[in-house]
Amino acid sequence: MHVVCGDGPTAVQSRLGYLLSGPLPSPQLADTTSLHVSILSCTTEGATPSRFWNMESTGTTCITETSDADFLHKYMATKITVQPDGAYSLKFPWKDSHPPLPSNYTVCYRRTRSMVYRLAKTPKLLRMYDAIIKEQGTRGFIERVNDNCERGSVHYIPHHPIHKESSTTPIRIVFDCSCKPSADSPSLNDCLHPGPPSVNDLCSILVRFRQHNVAFSSDIEKAFLHVHLDEEDSDFTRFLWLSDPCDVSSPLIAFRFRVVLFGATCSPFMLQATLTYHLTRNGSSISQDLLRNLYVDNVVSGC
């Protein structure tokens, strides 16, 4: 270990570079006064303080790179349309020159059958699962697919339940967008661009939150399901379910999503792009406050 001493701070060599500590005279104070400082100086090649700080804040940083901001602005300008009722419809951010996406029907059929038989061992869970699918159909989140009207390429996505410790929603449906029929075949997530990280800085949100006399927080109910998916992309979000939930051996019928499904690698980015587009178009002081204090689908602010 190499140590450098002198009239100023002492430098101690480390794996991250030289660590500086010790008294430092301050010209703004009396001659007899000195300030004690601790400085991290990373001189190792490629090891800069900003690099380590960025690693520490992974997942909580906002867009800082110009290319990321350009990607977001280009997506909002070309992939988002406003429907007559004011809702937003988005296209998937497909990767350039992605491989052809397989149908996935066989593996989806097999996994759905297996999942149904497992759920049937607990009839209450099977009824809850079917109720969730029926509710999504009633609210227009999904629609029945006419099998006699095939248009272009289609892709089927397996789904399964996730059990939750909740008295109101003990199960949740999760769609496996990373499913592939073979090791050489791409999945839906393989063909989609995840988009740049675009969430606001969480630390900044919490600091502003603590400055208010009156604080409030809220979230958007079923946020992903309120972002409409372009009809050209909806056939890539097909899934299978029982035609008769009372008979686990009944034929499976096909549905497709009319909205952004939770499970696609680009879903968080598409939600953030929609919220940013909407709040930017509004331009009011409230929308600007929401834009700064929105974290995914949660609002943390005050007055």
C-alpha positions in Angstrom: 0.0 0.0 0.0 1.5 3.3 -1.1 1.0 6.4 1.1 1.8 10.0 0.0 2.2 12.6 2.7 2.7 16.3 2.4 1.5 19.8 3.5 -2.1 18.9 2.3 -4.2 15.9 2.6 -2.7 12.4 2.8 -3.2 10.1 -0.2 -3.6 6.4 0.4 -3.5 4.0 -2.6 -6.4 1.6 -3.0 -8.0 -0.6 -5.6 -10.3 2.3 -6.6 -7.4 4.8 -6.8 -6.0 7.2 -4.2 -8.2 8.0 -1.2 -7.5 11.6 0.1 -8.2 12.6 3.6 -6.8 15.2 6.1 -6.8 18.9 6.9 -7.3 21.4 4.1 -6.8 25.1 4.7 -9.7 27.3 3.8 -8.9 30.9 2.5 -12.4 32.0 3.5 -11.7 31.3 7.2 -9.1 32.4 9.6 -5.6 31.3 9.0 -5.6 29.0 12.0 -8.8 27.2 10.8 -8.7 24.1 8.6 -11.4 21.9 7.2 -11.2 18.1 7.4 -12.2 16.6 4.1 -12.6 13.0 2.8 -12.2 12.8 -1.0 -12.5 9.8 -3.2 -10.3 10.1 -6.2 -10.6 7.1 -8.7 -7.7 7.1 -11.1 -7.9 3.5 -12.1 -8.7 3.2 -15.8 -12.5 3.1 -16.4 -13.2 3.5 -12.6 -14.8 6.9 -12.2 -17.0 8.1 -9.3 -19.9 8.7 -11.7 -19.7 5.1 -12.8 -20.0 3.7 -9.3 -22.8 6.2 -8.4 -24.7 5.2 -11.5 -24.5 1.6 -10.5 -25.8 2.5 -7.0 -28.9 4.2 -8.6 -29.7 1.5 -11.1 -33.5 1.4 -11.6 -34.1 4.8 -10.0 -32.5 7.2 -12.5 -34.3 9.2 -15.1 -33.3 9.6 -18.8 -30.0 11.4 -19.0 -28.5 10.1 -22.3 -29.4 12.0 -25.4 -30.0 8.8 -27.4 -32.5 7.6 -24.8 -34.4 10.9 -24.9 -34.3 10.8 -28.7 -35.7 7.2 -28.7 -38.6 8.3 -26.4 -39.4 11.4 -28.5 -39.3 9.5 -31.7 -41.5 6.7 -30.3 -44.1 9.3 -29.1 -44.1 11.0 -32.5 -44.5 7.9 -34.6 -46.0 5.1 -32.5 -48.8 6.8 -30.5 -52.2 7.8 -32.0 -55.1 9.4 -30.3 -58.5 7.6 -30.8 -61.8 9.5 -31.3 -62.7 8.9 -27.6 -59.5 10.4 -26.4 -57.8 7.1 -25.6 -54.2 6.4 -26.7 -53.3 3.5 -29.0 -49.6 2.4 -29.2 -47.6 0.1 -31.5 -45.0 -2.3 -30.1 -41.4 -1.0 -30.4 -40.2 -3.9 -32.6 -36.5 -4.4 -33.0 -35.1 -3.8 -36.4 -34.7 -6.9 -38.5 -36.0 -9.2 -35.7 -36.4 -12.9 -36.7 -39.8 -14.2 -37.6 -42.0 -14.8 -34.6 -43.3 -18.4 -34.4 -47.0 -19.1 -33.8 -46.3 -20.8 -30.4 -49.7 -22.5 -30.6 -48.6 -26.0 -29.7 -46.6 -25.1 -26.6 -49.3 -22.6 -25.5 -52.0 -25.3 -25.9 -50.0 -27.8 -23.9 -49.1 -25.4 -21.1 -52.7 -24.1 -20.8 -54.1 -27.6 -20.5 -51.6 -28.5 -17.9 -52.3 -25.3 -15.9 -56.1 -25.8 -16.1 -55.8 -29.3 -14.7 -53.7 -28.0 -11.8 -56.2 -25.2 -11.1 -59.1 -27.8 -11.2 -57.7 -29.4 -8.0 -58.8 -26.2 -6.3 -62.2 -25.3 -7.9 -62.3 -22.0 -6.1 -59.1 -20.8 -7.7 -60.3 -22.0 -11.2 -63.5 -19.9 -10.8 -61.4 -16.9 -9.7 -59.2 -17.3 -12.7 -62.1 -17.5 -15.1 -63.7 -14.5 -13.4 -60.6 -12.4 -14.0 -60.6 -13.3 -17.7 -64.4 -12.6 -18.0 -63.9 -9.2 -16.3 -61.1 -8.3 -18.7 -63.5 -9.2 -21.6 -66.3 -7.1 -20.1 -64.1 -4.1 -19.7 -62.8 -4.4 -23.2 -59.2 -5.3 -22.3 -59.4 -8.6 -24.3 -61.6 -9.9 -27.1 -62.5 -13.3 -28.6 -60.7 -14.2 -31.7 -62.5 -15.5 -34.7 -60.4 -18.5 -35.7 -61.8 -18.5 -39.2 -60.4 -15.0 -39.9 -56.6 -15.5 -39.8 -54.7 -12.3 -40.8 -51.0 -12.5 -41.3 -48.7 -13.7 -38.5 -50.0 -14.7 -35.0 -48.4 -15.5 -31.8 -49.8 -17.3 -28.7 -48.7 -16.6 -25.1 -49.0 -19.1 -22.2 -50.2 -17.8 -18.9 -50.3 -19.0 -15.3 -51.4 -17.9 -11.9 -49.3 -16.2 -9.3 -50.6 -16.7 -5.7 -50.8 -13.6 -3.5 -51.3 -13.1 0.2 -54.5 -11.1 -0.3 -58.1 -11.6 0.8 -59.5 -9.8 -2.3 -57.1 -10.9 -5.1 -55.5 -14.2 -4.0 -54.3 -14.9 -7.6 -53.0 -12.9 -10.5 -52.6 -13.9 -14.1 -49.1 -13.6 -15.5 -48.3 -13.9 -19.2 -45.1 -15.6 -20.3 -43.9 -13.4 -23.1 -40.5 -15.1 -23.0 -41.9 -18.4 -24.0 -40.3 -20.0 -27.1 -41.1 -23.4 -28.7 -37.4 -24.3 -29.0 -34.0 -22.9 -28.1 -33.5 -21.6 -31.7 -36.8 -19.8 -31.8 -37.4 -16.3 -30.6 -39.9 -15.3 -28.0 -42.1 -12.2 -28.2 -39.7 -10.4 -25.7 -36.8 -11.3 -27.9 -38.4 -9.3 -30.8 -39.4 -6.3 -28.8 -37.2 -3.3 -27.8 -37.4 -2.8 -24.0 -37.0 0.9 -24.5 -34.7 3.1 -22.4 -35.2 3.5 -18.6 -37.6 6.4 -18.4 -38.7 6.6 -14.8 -38.2 9.7 -12.7 -35.5 9.8 -10.0 -37.1 8.2 -6.9 -34.8 10.1 -4.4 -35.8 13.5 -5.9 -39.5 12.6 -5.7 -39.2 11.6 -2.1 -37.2 14.8 -1.2 -39.9 17.0 -2.8 -42.6 14.9 -1.1 -41.2 15.7 2.3 -41.2 19.5 1.7 -45.0 19.8 1.4 -47.3 20.7 4.3 -50.0 18.5 2.9 -48.8 15.3 1.2 -50.7 12.8 -0.9 -50.1 9.7 -2.9 -52.1 7.8 -5.4 -51.8 5.2 -8.2 -53.5 4.4 -11.5 -55.8 1.5 -11.4 -54.8 -1.3 -13.8 -52.5 1.3 -15.6 -51.2 -1.1 -18.2 -54.6 -2.2 -19.2 -55.7 1.4 -20.0 -53.1 1.7 -22.8 -54.6 0.5 -26.0 -52.6 -1.7 -28.3 -52.6 -1.1 -32.0 -54.8 -3.6 -33.9 -51.9 -4.7 -36.1 -50.0 -5.9 -33.1 -52.8 -7.4 -31.1 -52.6 -10.8 -32.9 -49.2 -11.3 -31.4 -50.8 -11.3 -27.9 -53.2 -14.2 -28.3 -53.8 -16.7 -25.5 -56.1 -19.7 -24.9 -58.8 -20.4 -22.3 -61.6 -22.8 -21.7 -64.8 -22.5 -23.7 -66.7 -23.9 -20.7 -65.0 -23.2 -17.3 -67.2 -25.8 -15.7 -65.7 -28.5 -17.9 -61.9 -28.7 -17.8 -61.9 -30.9 -20.9 -63.9 -28.4 -23.0 -62.2 -27.0 -26.2 -59.8 -24.1 -25.8 -60.8 -20.9 -27.5 -58.5 -18.0 -28.4 -58.5 -14.4 -27.2 -56.2 -11.5 -27.9 -55.3 -8.4 -26.0 -56.7 -5.0 -27.1 -54.4 -3.3 -24.5 -50.8 -3.5 -23.4 -50.4 -6.7 -21.4 -48.3 -6.9 -18.3 -45.4 -9.3 -19.0 -44.0 -7.9 -22.3 -40.5 -6.4 -21.8 -41.6 -3.1 -23.4 -44.8 -2.7 -21.3 -43.2 -0.3 -18.7 -41.7 1.8 -21.4 -45.0 2.0 -23.3 -46.9 3.0 -20.2 -44.3 5.7 -19.4 -44.4 7.0 -23.0 -48.2 7.3 -22.8 -48.2 9.2 -19.5 -45.4 11.5 -20.7 -47.2 12.1 -24.0 -50.5 12.9 -22.2 -49.1 15.2 -19.6 -46.9 17.0 -22.1 -49.8 17.7 -24.3 -51.9 19.1 -21.4 -49.3 21.7 -20.4 -50.9 22.9 -17.2 -49.1 23.4 -13.9 -50.8 20.3 -12.5 -49.7 18.1 -15.4 -46.1 19.4 -15.0 -46.2 18.5 -11.3 -47.5 15.0 -12.1 -44.8 14.6 -14.8 -42.1 15.3 -12.2 -43.6 13.3 -9.4 -44.8 10.2 -11.3 -43.0 6.9 -10.6 -44.3 4.2 -13.0 -48.0 4.3 -12.1 -47.7 6.0 -8.7 -48.0 9.7 -7.9 -46.3 11.1 -4.8 -46.7 14.8 -4.4 -48.3 17.5 -2.2 -49.2 21.1 -1.7 
